[in-house]
């Protein structure tokens, strides 16, 4: 039974879904979905590659290799995998600091880390990251992409671009007199076309419409100095990717420097892929397997790295669209990857004509949707703790990087959670009449504890116990409403019992849940509490 369960847990979703009632009808649905998705994904993946500091061809290579491997080894049914905006600024920074080879080394390590996450079954734990943190760093990434793309969007003539967020804003303001009118006109018109098509013609492939408009504009104004994919990146043509591992990968010192970046890629990729799996589950009614999905994502990123690609994860928008257009199995994702390969094989000469302001407009639209400040405005009306975590995560993402932002967000969330938990732990002092073994009524002092008795609340209980007047020879601690006790709480109880014994005061700890009783007995190595504990059934 355990072997069958383990086999089911670690079987890729494509084999499960194909082996379960797969039919010719399902196949045609998958092919249709793959075709529709590829039309949307083709310009997007090229755009995200450019935002990451790579060429459009690398974006397609990444989506083909990583997308294929994720479909073959993943644990979710509808994932569309490729370069995403979530990675863009992080990858650009890694390439800038460590070169493309350093990024490849970091990605190889990140793929290994994701596989490690899967084998250690950490997939389920990532769901416990608070939403204000996820929303915060996603918003920070979106705002960073918007600022980074303003140069291409307006056709600014830029020289030494500052790396920090506010430095870029200041530099743009100083260079506004270098705006290229034709580029700015194309940028704004492309952005307007994106918004109008989304509002009035939602069924049309809006990114393809904007690409067609941009190419037509570039052909009409061929001699006005518009920067295009071809002028910046050269020819875009299809070639078989080559197996490549940088020499730096075999240097321990170099890998040590790259490990923080690798961990950031692994963490962000894991979070984004599982978030996409949850979204597709909600839309389709299916259920993904988190650890198998992480394993597939790790293999996908390893494959992308060794064939010259960049980091890839679940593309949330195209994954949701994949469900909506009727995909049935991961075969739809395989069809998407194959079609992307065919597009770049057949349309290389067309791709080089695409003007960069047009692609920048796509990135601005996508990045604004990523930031989702309008959608998440309710967080500003939430308790101050959530709002402060959200704002802090955005600011730290903009000022430093995602890893530090997540760390700051998690630390803030942890301390605020402890504070809230302490505030919900209530302690009341009362008097109680109990009957001894002879049936005689005796009055005792009492303390009633309500809430979790953990390290944060332990000092509160300790102060309450010390404040007891101790005018009676019996003290009753009522723990009927305590669902959890940790080592700090047990320490306070043990120390109080020891102190009371020295003063010849009897202590009764009553109302204990049987589970809490076992926990206290297990920690009571010196037998300080064993004669003082009563379960809820034995309460006096």
Beta strands, then each sheet from edge to edge (+ up, - down):
strand 1: 81-82
strand 2: 313-314
strand 3: 426-435
strand 4: 441-450
strand 5: 474-481
strand 6: 506-512
strand 7: 533-535
sheet 1: 1+ 2-
sheet 2: 3+ 4- 5- 6- 7-
end
